[in-house]
Amino acid sequence: MLAALQAYYLATSAALFLYAIYTPRRALRAFLIGIGLNIFPLAALPYMNMDVARFGSMPLVYLPMTAVGLAIILRNGFSFPKRFRPLYALIAVFLVYIFCNTILARGFSVSNLAYWLAWPLNFLMFLATASLVARMNPAFVARLLDRVVMLLVAASLVGLARFASGFEPDANFIPLMNRNGTVVLIALLFPLVFHVHETQGKSRTWLLVCAGIIALGVLLTFSRSGLLGLLAGTALYYLRFSFAGMLKFSAALLVVALLLASGIAERTTERLLSTGRTVAALLEGRQIERSVSDHNRVLLVNGAIANGREHFWFGTGLGMENYRAGLRKASPFPVTSKAHNFYLSYFAELGLFGFALLLAILQRIYASLPPLSSRFRAFRVCFLVMALMMTMNEYILLPELWLFFGLMSGIARHRAPAPWATAAVATPQPARVRRGIPAYGLRETHG
């Protein structure tokens, strides 16, 4: 089975690379195809652990989007936006630091080299995508976002079908990724439902159906982090802007509460209640008993804190092997895994200096997105939702994440009207725009 899956991923990823490198538009369409290759052809496949489903040191599920990213890098060439100059300096210092921190200090190995190479690759994917999208037709990119939402809805239906048929114990729709990774992807893309509804004139029925299917899929994936991510995305998008927005968020909260109370997602309800009890016990200084479901998670967090303290300045070096070596030295806790918390785990791996550099890079990426006061606030909402999700997972190297933030950063440049567009602001919009495809550069300026 594993050999067949490896062959499938290598063949489809190579074909996707050749398709994506042909034209810029194909490169962006390949973003959708790459996600779909992990879902629809494998819909009848049982879940397989990501630690097993690998090619070398890379999870198979990462291969399609990595192929897309490589194609975009080659399509873009060396055309990188001047507006990212401060970011380039931070990235250069960070890459030198982690090279010293991981390869020079811990020794050369295939694993250390793979973990180091993942970072420049993801940075290049982000920058190349941002550069490519900034030069694309805004109407084409708007259609792409609409199709991303439709893809997410279709994927959620696949997950619901897998669960309803009894084929799988939850609604995870990516067979080769665990449910935590799947809900990271869902939470990342979910605010686009609101964005497409608002900017492309979609009906309220469309909004309710799309958001409802996705939310039901997350509930039946039985993921606490996924549910919190959806609620955070809804709150950040709606709650602070208008009375109508507050009503929409309140309605969404009520629907989720009713679904939880109905018993349809009893496991999700139990996990949320368990989290509440665990947090209450920690605040009161009580010890978490072994019988409590979050006992192991608390041990992992305590181990990460001890690891971070022991290697405070320079970290353990990147990768699981280096993290475990540091953990054996630093922690009395019987754990051999990371904390399921990006901030704790990567602080332990990078140390204070390296982690501060990484946060500075992420801050510059956040600053490149449209402000929360704009009609394009969904993009910053996506980033903030990821910042929350990273307290519950460590999927910072997910290729979809870097490609998507490159996509959003590139779209942000469409908002600044070109000189030729100034006169067009007062002219009637083309029929295709009136039908729901916004001309980003003509409808809004920086504000």
Phi, psi and omega in degrees: 000314182296318180297321179294320179293320177298318178296318178300312184291320178295317182292312182291325179292321177295317178296320179295321177299314181295323177294315186290329186282350187291310178218159177301321180295319176296324179300320180283323175297329179296338175301315179291317182296320181299319176294316182298327180296336177277352189241292195289315179293342184252016187300333181264011182266135176290160181300138175230132183300137180297332179291338178265316184281077184226159167238106190068235180262002184256131173301138181302326183294343178275343190296314182300315182286332173294320177298318177299315180299318178297320178296319179294321178300314181291322177297321184284332183066225181254028179270090181249140185298136177294335183294347181263015184305315176300326179292322179300318181296317179297317180297317181299314180296318181297317181294321176295317181299311184288336173295315178292318184294324187256311188270312180288316184282327185255353179099147180285131173206162179300320181296313180298319180294320180296317179294324178291314183296333180300327183286308177299327179297314181292322176298316179296321178297318178299309185294317181294320178295316178300318180294316182295314184293325180299336181263357184275159175296126182301323180296323178295318180293324177298317177298323179298317180296321176301317181288331174298316179297315180298323177296318180295320177296313180299320179296319178297322177296322176298315179298318179295322178294319178299320180287313183297328180282352183081007182290325179226155182280358177210180186262026175296122185260003175247102188299333185258015176228140179289166188295332177296320177292322180296317182288336172298315178297318180297312181296326178298318186267342188303317179301341177295336176300314179292321181297313181294320177302315186281318187271341183245014173067029178287151182285165176294326177298317177302315180298313183295319181293311182295310181296323181294317179296315181296315181296319178296321177299319179292317178303319182273000166277347176061045181247118176296315183296322179296316180295316178297323179296317178296316180294321178295318179298318178295316181296314182295328182282321189251322199297328192261004191252327183197166176297320178298321178297319178297321178296319180297316179295319179298320179296318178297318180296320180295317180298316179297318180297320179294320179295319178294319181290335183290341182090358181294333178232057186300322180296322177296316179300315180298320181292322177294317178296322178297320177298317179300317179294321180295314179298317179299318179296319180294319179295328179273358178079015180276151179280142179275119182288158180297333181288343180283137186297333181269011182302312181294322179297320179295320177299318179297319179295315179298322177296319179295320178297316179296320179296317179296322178293319182292326183241049192298317190276315188238354174078179182272347192096157184287151171103156184296321182297315180292322178297315180295322178298317177294324181294320179297327180282327191262332195240136173277354184285139183280066180232150180228018182231174180279177191273000189056036179212110183307316187294316181288314184293315183283335171296318178296323182284324187259339186076174184301313184295310182293321181292323176297321176297316181296318178296324178295321177297314180296324178295321179294324177294316177301319181294338180280353182268155180301148183293161180292346178275355184265169175289352180254026183297341181305329183291316175291328176299317177303316181296314182294325176296319177296322178300322176290315182299330182290350172284349185236004178199181183224038184273043181292337181263012177297120184301324179303324182297313183287323177294319182292319178291329171296318177301312182293321179294324177292319178298326180302330180287341177291340184287339179271110186294136176289159181305323182290345184268350186302314182291338184284346183299323184270359182269154178300147180282147178300160182301322183293332176286319180297333179283359173124003179256108187284143170268095190307315186287346186256348187255347184204139175249173178298140180213000000 
